[in-house]
């Protein structure tokens, strides 16, 4: 694997992951925490800054139970019901997020040269809000949000990749997948003989994640601008 420039030829289709590949996922998380904090302030007198405390809990490793831990600390009697509402607020809010500069650059550079597409896991409305906030509707086609088929079809399932092939008419090494999470992003592309690149932005949540034996990406880069591709 290379950490600098990667040159690929014979590419017709470039498919991106979304979170921590095209924009910093922490931006969405912080934006969601602000939305949840505003909701909380309407429900109670908060003993602390809720957004700040949620960020601290998240960075401490308590990522899937941030809301539960916060309400437990504050001894909230409505915790079970409020957590559900906090999750809905987090997922449904209109996020304040921006593309990575290197992502914006390659999206503009590769427009019209390659078929550009997206495969992303996660609740559909939440992912739609991210796509809309980043202005990706006009840049990427098709936009494949795997949860439309159900969580069982999230990566590493092959269905989304097979769908890209069926829509574009391209197969195997004509297709390039770019993602950030070695745990799941590259298993299906490897099985289908796609080319693959893992981008590890320094602030990525999965920057230090190891890949399973069947999920090793072909190349590793620290910026999308290090990927040089041609047909």
C-alpha positions in Angstrom: 0.0 0.0 0.0 1.1 3.6 -0.7 0.7 6.6 1.5 1.5 9.1 -1.3 0.5 9.3 -4.9 -1.5 6.4 -6.4 -1.9 6.1 -10.2 -4.8 4.0 -11.6 -5.7 3.4 -15.2 -8.7 1.8 -16.9 -11.2 3.4 -14.5 -14.7 4.3 -15.7 -16.6 4.6 -12.4 -15.5 6.2 -9.1 -17.7 5.3 -6.1 -17.2 7.2 -2.8 -18.1 6.4 0.8 -19.6 9.5 2.5 -18.7 9.8 6.2 -15.0 10.7 6.8 -14.3 10.2 3.1 -16.0 13.3 1.6 -16.5 15.3 4.8 -15.4 15.0 8.5 -17.9 12.9 10.3 -17.2 14.7 13.6 -18.7 17.8 12.0 -22.0 16.0 11.7 -21.7 14.6 15.3 -21.0 18.1 16.7 -23.8 19.6 14.7 -26.2 16.9 15.9 -25.1 17.4 19.5 -25.9 21.2 19.2 -29.3 20.3 17.9 -29.9 17.9 20.8 -28.6 20.4 23.2 -31.0 23.0 22.0 -33.8 20.5 22.5 -32.6 19.6 26.0 -32.6 23.2 27.0 -36.3 23.5 26.2 -37.0 20.5 28.4 -35.0 21.2 31.6 -32.5 23.5 33.3 -29.2 21.9 32.2 -26.6 21.8 35.0 -23.8 22.0 32.4 -23.3 22.8 28.7 -25.0 19.7 27.1 -23.2 20.0 23.7 -19.8 20.3 25.4 -20.5 17.4 27.7 -21.7 15.2 24.8 -18.5 15.9 22.9 -16.4 14.9 25.9 -18.4 11.6 26.3 -18.0 10.9 22.6 -14.2 11.5 22.6 -13.9 9.3 25.8 -15.1 6.3 23.7 -18.7 6.4 24.9 -19.9 6.8 21.3 -23.1 4.7 21.2 -24.5 5.7 24.6 -23.7 9.4 24.8 -27.3 10.4 25.4 -27.9 7.6 28.0 -24.7 8.6 29.9 -25.5 12.3 29.8 -29.0 11.8 31.3 -27.7 9.3 33.8 -25.1 11.8 35.0 -27.9 14.4 35.4 -30.2 11.8 37.0 -33.0 12.6 34.6 -36.2 10.8 35.5 -37.4 10.8 31.9 -34.3 9.2 30.5 -35.8 6.3 28.6 -38.3 8.4 26.7 -36.0 11.4 26.2 -33.2 9.2 24.7 -35.6 8.2 21.9 -36.4 11.8 21.2 -32.8 12.8 21.4 -31.9 10.2 18.8 -34.6 11.4 16.5 -33.5 15.0 16.9 -29.9 14.0 16.1 -30.8 12.0 13.1 -33.3 14.4 11.6 -31.6 17.7 12.1 -30.3 19.8 9.2 -26.5 19.4 9.7 -23.9 22.2 9.4 -21.2 20.3 7.5 -18.7 21.0 4.7 -16.7 18.9 2.2 -13.1 18.2 2.9 -11.1 20.6 0.7 -9.4 17.6 -1.1 -12.8 16.0 -1.6 -14.3 19.2 -3.1 -11.2 19.4 -5.4 -11.4 15.9 -6.8 -15.2 16.0 -7.2 -14.8 19.1 -9.4 -11.7 17.7 -11.2 -13.4 14.3 -12.1 -16.7 15.7 -13.1 -17.4 14.7 -16.7 -14.4 12.4 -16.8 -15.8 9.5 -14.8 -19.1 8.3 -13.6 -19.1 9.5 -10.0 -21.3 7.7 -7.4 -21.9 7.1 -3.7 -22.5 4.2 -1.4 -23.4 5.1 2.2 -24.8 3.2 5.2 -27.0 4.7 7.9 -30.5 5.8 8.5 -31.9 7.1 5.2 -33.2 10.4 6.3 -30.0 11.2 8.2 -27.9 10.3 5.2 -30.2 12.3 2.9 -29.8 15.4 5.1 -26.0 15.0 4.8 -26.1 14.6 1.0 -28.3 17.7 0.7 -26.2 19.8 3.1 -23.0 18.9 1.1 -24.7 19.6 -2.3 -23.9 16.2 -3.6 -27.2 15.5 -5.5 -25.9 17.2 -8.6 -22.4 15.7 -8.4 -23.0 12.0 -7.7 -25.2 9.5 -9.5 -26.5 7.1 -8.4 -26.7 7.9 -4.7 -27.0 4.5 -3.1 -28.2 4.6 0.5 -28.1 1.0 1.6 -30.6 1.4 4.5 -33.4 1.7 1.8 -33.0 -2.1 1.5 -32.6 -2.6 5.3 -29.6 -2.7 7.6 -28.7 -6.2 6.5 -27.6 -4.8 3.2 -25.1 -2.3 4.7 -21.4 -2.8 3.8 -19.8 -5.3 3.5 -22.8 -6.8 1.7 -22.3 -6.8 -2.0 -25.8 -5.5 -3.1 -24.9 -1.8 -3.4 -21.8 -2.6 -5.5 -23.8 -5.0 -7.7 -26.4 -2.2 -8.1 -23.7 0.2 -9.3 -22.5 -2.3 -11.8 -26.0 -2.8 -13.1 -26.7 0.9 -13.5 -23.4 1.9 -15.0 -22.7 -1.3 -17.1 -19.2 -1.3 -15.8 -17.6 -4.3 -14.0 -14.6 -5.3 -11.8 -11.4 -3.3 -12.3 -13.3 -0.6 -14.3 -14.8 0.4 -10.9 -12.9 2.2 -8.1 -14.2 2.4 -4.5 -12.9 5.0 -2.1 -13.7 4.7 1.6 -12.2 5.2 5.0 -13.3 2.3 7.2 -11.2 -0.8 6.7 -13.5 -2.9 8.9 -16.3 -3.0 6.2 -15.6 -0.7 3.2 -13.3 -3.0 1.1 -14.6 -6.5 1.6 -17.2 -6.4 -1.2 -15.0 -4.5 -3.7 -12.3 -7.1 -3.2 -14.7 -9.9 -3.7 -15.9 -8.3 -7.0 -12.4 -7.4 -8.3 -12.9 -3.6 -8.0 -9.9 -1.3 -7.4 -9.9 0.3 -4.0 -8.3 3.1 -2.1 -8.6 3.8 1.7 -8.3 7.5 2.5 -7.2 8.2 6.1 -7.8 11.8 7.0 -6.1 12.7 10.3 -9.4 13.5 12.0 -11.2 10.4 10.8 -13.0 8.3 13.4 -11.7 5.1 11.9 -8.2 6.4 11.1 -6.6 3.7 13.3 -8.9 0.8 12.4 -7.4 -2.4 11.1 -8.8 -4.2 8.2 -9.8 -7.9 8.3 -7.8 -10.2 6.0 -10.4 -10.1 3.3 -10.9 -6.4 3.6 -7.5 -4.9 2.9 -7.7 -1.9 0.5 -5.4 -2.0 -2.5 -3.9 1.4 -1.7 -3.8 3.8 1.3 -3.6 7.6 1.0 -3.8 10.5 3.4 -5.6 12.8 0.9 -7.9 12.3 -2.0 -5.8 14.6 -4.1 -3.1 11.9 -4.0 -5.2 9.7 -6.3 -4.4 10.0 -10.0 -6.8 8.2 -12.2 -7.4 7.8 -16.0 -9.6 5.8 -18.3 
